[in-house]
Amino acid sequence: MATNFEEVYDAFLSQINDAKFMNTDEDNLLKYRYLLNSIARFPKCMVNLKKRSETSFDEELTDQDILILSNLMVIEYLSPKIISLKNLEQTMSTKDFSMTSQAAHLKQLSDIKKDKQNEVNKLLIDYTYLNSDLSKLR
């Protein structure tokens, strides 16, 4: 049984609140790019993620597989927001000579990305542990 990409997209979209993104990505091209990048970051998946069509995986993904992929997609979504020209430029006027809002915002985004990466790392460790054959260990 196949798993449609829409299931992963829905899990991803449930973790972000960005109306502009949702309106501009109606054709799913950006979500698809995020998904492809996420697949590359999930090499130990028990399901062969390389077996897929343009709209679905050939095999059925577990809820945990979908959760890991969607969390990885959030990281892909956050990366360009953190590494954007607007955030990297230090545009300031004398009126608003306070770096705290820009710097604080960038730090918050970076912290969110780190937290999300830590969450994914834990999910991957749990996933690997739960799907390993411990009887082969000596």
C-alpha positions as CSV (number, residue, x, y, z in Angstrom):
1,M,0.0,0.0,0.0
2,A,1.3,3.4,-0.9
3,T,1.7,6.6,1.2
4,N,0.7,9.8,-0.6
5,F,3.0,12.8,-0.1
6,E,0.0,14.8,1.0
7,E,0.1,12.8,4.3
8,V,3.6,14.0,4.9
9,Y,2.7,17.6,3.8
10,D,-0.2,17.7,6.2
11,A,2.0,16.6,9.1
12,F,4.5,19.3,8.0
13,L,1.9,22.0,7.7
14,S,0.5,21.2,11.1
15,Q,3.9,22.3,12.6
16,I,4.1,25.7,10.9
17,N,1.9,28.7,10.9
18,D,2.7,30.6,7.7
19,A,-0.3,31.7,5.6
20,K,2.0,33.3,3.0
21,F,3.9,30.0,2.5
22,M,0.6,28.1,2.2
23,N,-0.8,30.5,-0.4
24,T,2.3,30.7,-2.5
25,D,3.0,26.9,-2.6
26,E,-0.4,25.7,-3.8
27,D,1.4,23.6,-6.5
28,N,3.4,21.8,-3.7
29,L,6.7,22.4,-5.5
30,L,8.4,23.9,-2.5
31,K,7.0,21.2,-0.1
32,Y,8.2,18.6,-2.6
33,R,11.7,20.1,-2.5
34,Y,11.7,20.1,1.3
35,L,10.5,16.5,1.2
36,L,13.3,15.4,-1.1
37,N,15.9,17.1,1.1
38,S,14.3,15.4,4.1
39,I,14.5,12.0,2.5
40,A,18.2,12.5,2.0
41,R,18.5,13.2,5.7
42,F,16.7,10.0,6.7
43,P,18.9,7.3,5.3
44,K,18.1,4.6,8.0
45,C,14.4,4.6,7.3
46,M,13.0,1.0,7.3
47,V,11.0,1.8,4.2
48,N,12.8,2.4,1.0
49,L,12.1,6.1,0.4
50,K,13.7,6.0,-3.0
51,K,10.9,3.9,-4.3
52,R,8.4,6.6,-5.1
53,S,6.3,8.2,-7.9
54,E,5.8,11.9,-8.4
55,T,3.0,12.0,-5.8
56,S,3.5,9.1,-3.4
57,F,5.9,6.5,-1.8
58,D,5.5,3.0,-3.2
59,E,5.4,1.5,0.3
60,E,3.3,2.5,3.3
61,L,5.1,4.7,5.8
62,T,4.4,4.4,9.5
63,D,3.2,7.3,11.6
64,Q,6.8,7.5,13.0
65,D,8.3,7.7,9.5
66,I,5.9,10.5,8.6
67,L,6.7,12.3,11.9
68,I,10.4,12.2,11.2
69,L,10.1,13.3,7.6
70,S,7.7,16.2,8.5
71,N,10.1,17.4,11.3
72,L,13.0,17.3,8.8
73,M,10.8,19.3,6.5
74,V,10.4,21.9,9.2
75,I,14.2,22.2,9.4
76,E,14.3,22.6,5.7
77,Y,11.6,25.3,5.9
78,L,13.5,27.2,8.7
79,S,16.9,27.2,7.0
80,P,16.3,29.8,4.3
81,K,14.5,32.0,6.8
82,I,17.5,32.0,9.0
83,I,20.0,32.3,6.2
84,S,18.3,35.1,4.3
85,L,19.8,38.2,2.9
86,K,17.3,40.3,4.9
87,N,18.5,38.7,8.1
88,L,22.2,38.9,7.2
89,E,22.1,42.6,6.2
90,Q,22.4,45.0,9.1
91,T,20.1,47.7,8.0
92,M,19.5,50.2,10.7
93,S,18.6,53.8,11.0
94,T,19.2,56.3,13.8
95,K,15.6,56.1,14.8
96,D,15.6,52.4,15.4
97,F,19.2,51.9,16.4
98,S,18.2,48.8,18.3
99,M,19.7,45.5,17.1
100,T,17.7,43.6,19.7
101,S,14.6,43.0,17.6
102,Q,16.5,41.7,14.5
103,A,19.1,39.9,16.5
104,A,16.6,38.4,18.9
105,H,14.4,37.3,16.1
106,L,17.3,35.6,14.3
107,K,18.4,34.0,17.6
108,Q,14.9,32.7,18.2
109,L,14.7,31.2,14.7
110,S,18.2,29.6,15.2
111,D,17.1,28.2,18.5
112,I,13.9,26.8,17.0
113,K,15.9,25.1,14.3
114,K,18.3,23.6,16.9
115,D,15.5,22.4,19.0
116,K,13.8,20.8,16.0
117,Q,17.1,19.2,15.0
118,N,17.5,17.8,18.5
119,E,13.9,16.5,18.3
120,V,14.7,14.8,15.0
121,N,17.9,13.3,16.3
122,K,16.0,11.8,19.3
123,L,13.3,10.5,16.9
124,L,16.0,8.9,14.7
125,I,17.7,7.3,17.7
126,D,14.4,5.9,19.0
127,Y,13.4,4.8,15.5
128,T,16.7,2.9,15.0
129,Y,16.6,1.4,18.5
130,L,13.0,0.2,18.1
131,N,13.6,-1.3,14.7
132,S,16.9,-3.0,15.5
133,D,17.3,-6.7,16.3
134,L,18.8,-6.6,19.7
135,S,19.2,-10.3,19.8
136,K,22.1,-9.9,17.4
137,L,24.1,-7.9,20.0
138,R,26.6,-9.6,22.1
